[in-house]
């Protein structure tokens, strides 16, 4: 039966809206199951939580397999096959023939993936729909359950699965957190090569480190080595907080393995990021503050509980100590002594105050077997 263009478009929109609601209701099944699992996890009921996470994964796969079959069935119709690969024409056919199941599949696909990314290809739409079967958030929470139960290998495998599916994460930025979790497990298992690989993957997103920043890195290094830490921190700021821990862990790893030059580079970035965060927070409380010396900055750190907590959590004094140690191992003794002199006067540095004082009396390269 002939249908005017306006009526056809109205029908198509109504069909897609209806199917979107149906899809959203179906989605709530696996989303609700995942949320219920999270609640059980927080309550310490890990066995039930694991079952819920596995159910959520299975429910999502079942849903998208069903939608995939609907679209396959539609595309297998002889008339549709004659249309070719035009997604626009396939949509029109769906609307004219009232194929509600196929309309539901298309509506759910467009809800998840921008239509323009499919380039008007029905084959691309089918492929894209198939990729939505996986549920990276469920894989992650299964990994968290294994981790808390001490199953490190299984947890690492699950986090890797979630990372491999990172393009489908609801929060794309969580991919970095997954790499940190994998690296932490590798560190615990003393699989340092795999730890290094994952930490370097994190730094691949650090524009200054991995981008066209070779000149900037050389300038940073030159000022630190030749003019010392205080001139360095007077001139430079860098606030890539996501990469700070990766730089710190890699710096400690390279120092342990005797690669002092590489250790110095990473610890330099870690300490620069830490001090940038601290200085910005001090300025937020004291607009007229200007960095002059590490000693003056330490006074400000001790004045604010938030900064005391930050320094402890991010191993501020330990980072300073090993930056000095890596500079010394790299033959840059004056710059190393400047850091150790600062630490030796800081009671808040604890262990690192005593060790820095020891280095000032008898400077030496530590022979470490494992990461500090």
Secondary structure, DSSP 8 states (H G I E B T S, - for coil): ----HHHHHHHHHHHHHHHHHHHHHHHHHHHHHHHHHHHHHHTT-HHHHHHHHHHHHHHHHHHHHHHHHHHHHHHTSHHHHHH-SBHHHHHHHHHHHT-HHHHHHHHHHHHHS-GGGGTTBHHHHHHHHHHTT--HHHHHHHHHHHHHTT-HHHHHHHHHHHHHTGGG-SSTTHHHHHHHHHHHHHHHTT-HHHHHHHHHHHHTT-HHHHSS-HHHHHHHHHHHHHH-HHHHHHH-----HHHHHHHHHHHHHHHHTT-HHHHHHHHHHHHHHHHHHHHHHHHHH-TT-----HHHHHHHHHH-HHHHHHHHHTTHHHHHHHHHHHHHHTT-HHHHHHHHHHHHT-GGGTHHHHHHHHHHHS------SS--
